[in-house]
């Protein structure tokens, strides 16, 4: 079966930035070989992104949640790094838990980068 990770988190941004995030995610559709994943698995994992569909006050939100193999975790971390570069004012937190009881990780997105803790 392999080792899986439960990944979930969110990004706060401005409403127009949701389209930037969608664009970054779409760019990864054919990036499977970079992450040792078949393209159909990449498509499955990219389906973990959810976007706020209407404006509620002044902050937009993009959410992610999926159970994935390590290549998917690497893909998501790469996406978040690219999003942080393109939208340096975006902020968010993601949690990564190993299904085999390994150490949990936390990724914080702010100031144009992703910090891993």
N, CA, C and O atoms as a DFTB+ gen file, in Angstrom:
468 C
 N C O
     1  1       0.822      -1.192       0.000
     2  2       0.000       0.000       0.000
     3  2       0.863       1.252       0.000
     4  3       0.527       2.200      -0.709
     5  1       1.936       1.309       0.740
     6  2       2.796       2.477       0.746
     7  2       2.460       3.434       1.869
     8  3       1.457       3.296       2.569
     9  1       3.322       4.388       2.007
    10  2       3.182       5.385       3.061
    11  2       2.389       6.576       2.538
    12  3       2.627       7.070       1.436
    13  1       1.449       7.021       3.350
    14  2       0.613       8.163       2.984
    15  2       0.734       9.261       4.026
    16  3       1.082       9.017       5.181
    17  1       0.442      10.463       3.591
    18  2       0.481      11.639       4.449
    19  2      -0.862      12.352       4.338
    20  3      -1.421      12.468       3.247
    21  1      -1.368      12.820       5.452
    22  2      -2.593      13.604       5.475
    23  2      -2.168      15.068       5.473
    24  3      -1.507      15.532       6.403
    25  1      -2.547      15.785       4.432
    26  2      -2.142      17.185       4.274
    27  2      -3.386      18.049       4.210
    28  3      -4.310      17.768       3.447
    29  1      -3.407      19.097       5.009
    30  2      -4.534      20.024       4.973
    31  2      -4.079      21.409       5.410
    32  3      -3.198      21.557       6.257
    33  1      -4.705      22.423       4.807
    34  2      -4.335      23.788       5.141
    35  2      -5.091      24.806       4.319
    36  3      -6.036      24.481       3.602
    37  1      -4.652      26.046       4.441
    38  2      -5.361      27.154       3.799
    39  2      -4.381      28.269       3.436
    40  3      -3.286      28.370       3.991
    41  1      -4.805      29.085       2.504
    42  2      -4.124      30.337       2.157
    43  2      -5.132      31.470       2.257
    44  3      -6.272      31.332       1.813
    45  1      -4.718      32.585       2.837
    46  2      -5.490      33.831       2.834
    47  2      -4.856      34.736       1.784
    48  3      -3.632      34.828       1.692
    49  1      -5.688      35.401       0.997
    50  2      -5.172      36.275      -0.043
    51  2      -6.264      37.266      -0.443
    52  3      -7.343      37.284       0.151
    53  1      -5.982      38.080      -1.442
    54  2      -6.994      38.960      -2.010
    55  2      -7.790      38.169      -3.045
    56  3      -7.295      37.177      -3.580
    57  1      -9.002      38.596      -3.327
    58  2      -9.862      37.851      -4.248
    59  2      -9.248      37.644      -5.634
    60  3      -9.343      36.535      -6.160
    61  1      -8.628      38.643      -6.251
    62  2      -8.017      38.394      -7.567
    63  2      -6.899      37.349      -7.521
    64  3      -6.595      36.718      -8.534
    65  1      -6.289      37.166      -6.346
    66  2      -5.206      36.196      -6.213
    67  2      -5.693      34.750      -6.325
    68  3      -4.895      33.854      -6.599
    69  1      -6.974      34.513      -6.120
    70  2      -7.485      33.151      -6.281
    71  2      -7.250      32.646      -7.705
    72  3      -6.966      31.466      -7.908
    73  1      -7.368      33.534      -8.685
    74  2      -7.113      33.139     -10.074
    75  2      -5.636      32.832     -10.287
    76  3      -5.297      31.936     -11.059
    77  1      -4.764      33.557      -9.618
    78  2      -3.328      33.268      -9.700
    79  2      -3.061      31.879      -9.126
    80  3      -2.318      31.094      -9.716
    81  1      -3.659      31.576      -7.989
    82  2      -3.486      30.261      -7.355
    83  2      -4.004      29.165      -8.282
    84  3      -3.335      28.151      -8.477
    85  1      -5.191      29.362      -8.852
    86  2      -5.736      28.377      -9.793
    87  2      -4.771      28.157     -10.971
    88  3      -4.576      27.030     -11.426
    89  1      -4.184      29.235     -11.445
    90  2      -3.243      29.135     -12.563
    91  2      -1.996      28.347     -12.196
    92  3      -1.519      27.532     -12.985
    93  1      -1.471      28.584     -11.014
    94  2      -0.299      27.834     -10.560
    95  2      -0.653      26.353     -10.455
    96  3       0.096      25.500     -10.931
    97  1      -1.778      26.048      -9.842
    98  2      -2.198      24.656      -9.698
    99  2      -2.337      24.006     -11.075
   100  3      -1.894      22.872     -11.263
   101  1      -2.932      24.689     -12.022
   102  2      -3.121      24.146     -13.373
   103  2      -1.787      23.854     -14.054
   104  3      -1.696      22.908     -14.836
   105  1      -0.761      24.635     -13.778
   106  2       0.559      24.425     -14.385
   107  2       1.179      23.089     -13.978
   108  3       2.085      22.598     -14.652
   109  1       0.705      22.503     -12.894
   110  2       1.272      21.251     -12.393
   111  2       0.588      20.014     -12.958
   112  3       0.967      18.896     -12.610
   113  1      -0.401      20.181     -13.814
   114  2      -1.141      19.025     -14.340
   115  2      -0.252      18.015     -15.051
   116  3      -0.514      16.813     -15.004
   117  1       0.781      18.487     -15.698
   118  2       1.673      17.576     -16.439
   119  2       3.049      17.466     -15.784
   120  3       4.032      17.147     -16.453
   121  1       3.121      17.728     -14.493
   122  2       4.411      17.713     -13.791
   123  2       4.677      16.398     -13.062
   124  3       5.573      16.327     -12.221
   125  1       3.915      15.372     -13.373
   126  2       4.032      14.110     -12.650
   127  2       5.426      13.532     -12.613
   128  3       5.864      13.056     -11.566
   129  1       6.138      13.560     -13.730
   130  2       7.471      12.947     -13.765
   131  2       8.439      13.635     -12.808
   132  3       9.336      12.985     -12.271
   133  1       8.276      14.925     -12.588
   134  2       9.144      15.648     -11.635
   135  2       8.984      15.135     -10.210
   136  3       9.898      15.250      -9.393
   137  1       7.810      14.565      -9.916
   138  2       7.495      14.148      -8.549
   139  2       7.276      12.635      -8.441
   140  3       6.745      12.144      -7.445
   141  1       7.696      11.901      -9.488
   142  2       7.581      10.446      -9.498
   143  2       6.127       9.983      -9.336
   144  3       5.835       9.027      -8.617
   145  1       5.232      10.687     -10.022
   146  2       3.805      10.385      -9.948
   147  2       3.221      10.300     -11.356
   148  3       3.567      11.111     -12.215
   149  1       2.340       9.327     -11.604
   150  2       1.640       9.319     -12.890
   151  2       0.724      10.548     -12.993
   152  3       0.255      11.067     -11.980
   153  1       0.480      10.999     -14.205
   154  2      -0.335      12.203     -14.399
   155  2      -1.741      12.054     -13.833
   156  3      -2.320      13.039     -13.375
   157  1      -2.312      10.834     -13.853
   158  2      -3.650      10.670     -13.293
   159  2      -3.649      10.840     -11.772
   160  3      -4.639      11.297     -11.202
   161  1      -2.553      10.478     -11.118
   162  2      -2.445      10.685      -9.672
   163  2      -2.261      12.171      -9.379
   164  3      -2.816      12.688      -8.409
   165  1      -1.480      12.859     -10.214
   166  2      -1.332      14.307     -10.057
   167  2      -2.703      14.971     -10.158
   168  3      -3.039      15.822      -9.334
   169  1      -3.490      14.594     -11.150
   170  2      -4.830      15.174     -11.317
   171  2      -5.692      14.902     -10.085
   172  3      -6.439      15.773      -9.641
   173  1      -5.587      13.700      -9.539
   174  2      -6.333      13.365      -8.336
   175  2      -5.935      14.281      -7.188
   176  3      -6.800      14.837      -6.511
   177  1      -4.635      14.443      -6.962
   178  2      -4.155      15.271      -5.858
   179  2      -4.498      16.749      -6.059
   180  3      -4.818      17.445      -5.095
   181  1      -4.433      17.230      -7.299
   182  2      -4.780      18.634      -7.551
   183  2      -6.243      18.903      -7.238
   184  3      -6.625      20.046      -6.985
   185  1      -7.064      17.859      -7.254
   186  2      -8.465      17.995      -6.888
   187  2      -8.673      18.295      -5.411
   188  3      -9.799      18.568      -4.993
   189  1      -7.615      18.250      -4.618
   190  2      -7.700      18.594      -3.207
   191  2      -7.821      20.087      -2.946
   192  3      -8.104      20.496      -1.820
   193  1      -7.609      20.910      -3.975
   194  2      -7.740      22.360      -3.821
   195  2      -9.199      22.772      -3.901
   196  3      -9.925      22.322      -4.787
   197  1      -9.631      23.620      -2.987
   198  2     -10.969      24.211      -2.993
   199  2     -10.818      25.720      -2.860
   200  3      -9.969      26.207      -2.114
   201  1     -11.640      26.443      -3.583
   202  2     -11.533      27.899      -3.621
   203  2     -12.844      28.529      -3.176
   204  3     -13.928      28.056      -3.516
   205  1     -12.724      29.577      -2.429
   206  2     -13.915      30.312      -2.009
   207  2     -14.634      30.781      -3.265
   208  3     -14.014      31.365      -4.154
   209  1     -15.932      30.531      -3.346
   210  2     -16.637      30.826      -4.589
   211  2     -17.405      32.141      -4.583
   212  3     -17.976      32.527      -5.603
   213  1     -17.426      32.827      -3.453
   214  2     -18.041      34.149      -3.435
   215  2     -17.344      35.006      -2.401
   216  3     -16.769      34.510      -1.432
   217  1     -17.409      36.294      -2.630
   218  2     -16.741      37.224      -1.720
   219  2     -17.490      37.321      -0.400
   220  3     -18.707      37.506      -0.358
   221  1     -16.727      37.192       0.667
   222  2     -17.240      37.395       2.017
   223  2     -16.275      38.384       2.673
   224  3     -15.181      38.015       3.099
   225  1     -16.688      39.607       2.744
   226  2     -15.862      40.694       3.274
   227  2     -14.580      40.853       2.467
   228  3     -14.671      40.900       1.240
   229  1     -13.415      40.939       3.052
   230  2     -12.234      41.409       2.333
   231  2     -11.131      40.377       2.142
   232  3     -10.151      40.683       1.464
   233  1     -11.230      39.181       2.695
   234  2     -10.163      38.190       2.566
   235  2     -10.695      36.963       1.826
   236  3     -11.752      36.431       2.164
   237  1      -9.948      36.524       0.815
   238  2     -10.291      35.308       0.082
   239  2      -9.521      34.134       0.673
   240  3      -8.482      34.315       1.307
   241  1     -10.044      32.926       0.459
   242  2      -9.408      31.736       1.008
   243  2      -9.332      30.638      -0.045
   244  3     -10.271      30.414      -0.808
   245  1      -8.196      29.967      -0.063
   246  2      -8.017      28.742      -0.840
   247  2      -7.638      27.659       0.163
   248  3      -6.784      27.868       1.024
   249  1      -8.274      26.514       0.043
   250  2      -8.065      25.422       0.989
   251  2      -7.507      24.212       0.255
   252  3      -7.751      24.023      -0.936
   253  1      -6.753      23.396       0.985
   254  2      -6.277      22.143       0.422
   255  2      -6.433      21.048       1.456
   256  3      -6.200      21.257       2.647
   257  1      -6.831      19.876       0.982
   258  2      -6.895      18.708       1.849
   259  2      -6.831      17.446       1.028
   260  3      -7.588      17.292       0.070
   261  1      -5.927      16.524       1.391
   262  2      -5.828      15.237       0.698
   263  2      -4.905      14.310       1.476
   264  3      -4.014      14.748       2.203
   265  1      -5.142      13.031       1.302
   266  2      -4.197      12.012       1.754
   267  2      -3.388      11.641       0.526
   268  3      -3.956      11.336      -0.522
   269  1      -2.058      11.664       0.643
   270  2      -1.226      11.492      -0.539
   271  2       0.095      10.828      -0.213
   272  3       0.541      10.824       0.934
   273  1       0.711      10.270      -1.236
   274  2       2.050       9.697      -1.105
   275  2       3.072      10.828      -1.068
   276  3       2.743      11.987      -1.322
   277  1       4.313      10.476      -0.750
   278  2       5.345      11.506      -0.557
   279  2       5.569      12.369      -1.797
   280  3       5.863      13.558      -1.669
   281  1       5.437      11.794      -2.995
   282  2       5.582      12.613      -4.206
   283  2       4.526      13.699      -4.277
   284  3       4.803      14.796      -4.762
   285  1       3.325      13.415      -3.804
   286  2       2.265      14.419      -3.762
   287  2       2.567      15.515      -2.764
   288  3       2.258      16.684      -2.997
   289  1       3.177      15.131      -1.639
   290  2       3.575      16.132      -0.644
   291  2       4.615      17.067      -1.249
   292  3       4.549      18.282      -1.061
   293  1       5.576      16.499      -1.976
   294  2       6.602      17.320      -2.633
   295  2       5.979      18.243      -3.675
   296  3       6.371      19.405      -3.792
   297  1       5.013      17.731      -4.429
   298  2       4.328      18.531      -5.436
   299  2       3.621      19.713      -4.780
   300  3       3.735      20.844      -5.254
   301  1       2.898      19.462      -3.701
   302  2       2.171      20.538      -3.028
   303  2       3.133      21.572      -2.450
   304  3       2.890      22.773      -2.563
   305  1       4.206      21.124      -1.842
   306  2       5.182      22.063      -1.289
   307  2       5.775      22.935      -2.396
   308  3       5.980      24.133      -2.203
   309  1       6.048      22.338      -3.544
   310  2       6.556      23.098      -4.685
   311  2       5.520      24.130      -5.146
   312  3       5.866      25.275      -5.435
   313  1       4.256      23.722      -5.214
   314  2       3.185      24.657      -5.588
   315  2       3.127      25.827      -4.613
   316  3       3.047      26.986      -5.021
   317  1       3.170      25.513      -3.330
   318  2       3.082      26.578      -2.322
   319  2       4.251      27.546      -2.432
   320  3       4.077      28.752      -2.259
   321  1       5.428      27.029      -2.716
   322  2       6.581      27.914      -2.907
   323  2       6.366      28.859      -4.072
   324  3       6.685      30.045      -3.981
   325  1       5.824      28.342      -5.170
   326  2       5.553      29.175      -6.347
   327  2       4.466      30.204      -6.054
   328  3       4.583      31.365      -6.447
   329  1       3.411      29.781      -5.365
   330  2       2.333      30.706      -4.994
   331  2       2.877      31.809      -4.096
   332  3       2.551      32.982      -4.283
   333  1       3.703      31.440      -3.126
   334  2       4.279      32.434      -2.209
   335  2       5.134      33.451      -2.963
   336  3       5.117      34.639      -2.641
   337  1       5.882      32.985      -3.966
   338  2       6.695      33.907      -4.771
   339  2       5.821      34.885      -5.539
   340  3       6.114      36.079      -5.591
   341  1       4.743      34.375      -6.136
   342  2       3.871      35.211      -6.971
   343  2       2.959      36.116      -6.160
   344  3       2.591      37.198      -6.618
   345  1       2.590      35.682      -4.954
   346  2       1.684      36.455      -4.093
   347  2       2.341      36.572      -2.716
   348  3       1.919      35.904      -1.772
   349  1       3.373      37.417      -2.594
   350  2       4.131      37.475      -1.334
   351  2       3.312      37.902      -0.126
   352  3       3.707      37.644       1.011
   353  1       2.175      38.553      -0.356
   354  2       1.346      38.972       0.776
   355  2       0.378      37.868       1.230
   356  3      -0.345      38.042       2.211
   357  1       0.367      36.738       0.517
   358  2      -0.494      35.627       0.945
   359  2       0.052      35.025       2.238
   360  3       1.255      35.040       2.498
   361  1      -0.868      34.498       3.035
   362  2      -0.486      33.867       4.303
   363  2      -1.290      32.591       4.459
   364  3      -2.428      32.496       4.000
   365  1      -0.685      31.612       5.112
   366  2      -1.416      30.378       5.342
   367  2      -0.629      29.395       6.171
   368  3       0.547      29.600       6.469
   369  1      -1.296      28.330       6.534
   370  2      -0.701      27.266       7.326
   371  2      -1.183      25.929       6.800
   372  3      -2.362      25.757       6.489
   373  1      -0.266      24.991       6.704
   374  2      -0.577      23.639       6.253
   375  2       0.018      22.650       7.240
   376  3       1.117      22.856       7.756
   377  1      -0.714      21.579       7.497
   378  2      -0.272      20.536       8.409
   379  2      -0.075      19.246       7.621
   380  3      -0.904      18.880       6.789
   381  1       1.026      18.568       7.894
   382  2       1.362      17.323       7.212
   383  2       1.586      16.256       8.282
   384  3       2.504      16.362       9.096
   385  1       0.735      15.223       8.269
   386  2       0.855      14.128       9.234
   387  2       1.126      12.825       8.512
   388  3       0.486      12.518       7.507
   389  1       2.069      12.066       9.020
   390  2       2.455      10.773       8.487
   391  2       1.471       9.718       8.994
   392  3       1.212       9.649      10.196
   393  1       0.920       8.898       8.102
   394  2      -0.051       7.895       8.543
   395  2       0.583       6.759       9.343
   396  3      -0.123       5.948       9.941
   397  1       1.915       6.703       9.352
   398  2       2.608       5.664      10.116
   399  2       3.141       6.189      11.445
   400  3       3.964       5.538      12.088
   401  1       2.678       7.350      11.850
   402  2       3.066       7.889      13.145
   403  2       4.373       8.653      13.168
   404  3       4.883       8.965      14.245
   405  1       4.928       8.963      12.007
   406  2       6.144       9.776      11.957
   407  2       5.857      11.191      12.420
   408  3       4.712      11.533      12.714
   409  1       6.889      12.010      12.485
   410  2       6.693      13.376      12.975
   411  2       5.759      14.201      12.082
   412  3       5.796      14.105      10.855
   413  1       4.937      14.999      12.724
   414  2       4.077      15.933      12.003
   415  2       4.899      17.140      11.602
   416  3       5.870      17.496      12.269
   417  1       4.504      17.759      10.517
   418  2       5.173      18.975      10.053
   419  2       4.138      20.069       9.878
   420  3       2.948      19.815       9.690
   421  1       4.626      21.275       9.945
   422  2       3.790      22.455       9.725
   423  2       4.511      23.339       8.730
   424  3       5.697      23.633       8.882
   425  1       3.778      23.761       7.706
   426  2       4.311      24.695       6.726
   427  2       3.593      26.015       6.913
   428  3       2.363      26.065       6.912
   429  1       4.354      27.082       7.074
   430  2       3.769      28.420       7.185
   431  2       4.143      29.220       5.950
   432  3       5.314      29.313       5.583
   433  1       3.134      29.793       5.316
   434  2       3.334      30.602       4.112
   435  2       3.180      32.067       4.526
   436  3       2.134      32.474       5.032
   437  1       4.225      32.841       4.306
   438  2       4.163      34.294       4.568
   439  2       5.421      34.946       3.987
   440  3       6.447      34.297       3.787
   441  1       5.307      36.220       3.729
   442  2       6.438      37.013       3.245
   443  2       7.120      36.408       2.023
   444  3       8.341      36.484       1.889
   445  1       6.333      35.806       1.133
   446  2       6.863      35.295      -0.115
   447  2       7.611      33.987      -0.014
   448  3       8.343      33.633      -0.939
   449  1       7.454      33.247       1.085
   450  2       8.157      31.973       1.188
   451  2       7.381      30.987       2.063
   452  3       6.402      31.346       2.717
   453  1       7.837      29.755       2.057
   454  2       7.247      28.706       2.886
   455  2       8.283      28.297       3.927
   456  3       9.399      27.911       3.581
   457  1       7.916      28.383       5.186
   458  2       8.784      27.950       6.285
   459  2       8.296      26.594       6.759
   460  3       7.096      26.385       6.940
   461  1       9.231      25.671       6.961
   462  2       8.892      24.322       7.390
   463  2       9.289      24.138       8.848
   464  3      10.430      24.385       9.238
   465  1       8.317      23.698       9.642
   466  2       8.594      23.499      11.057
   467  2       8.079      22.198      11.578
   468  3       8.243      21.898      12.761
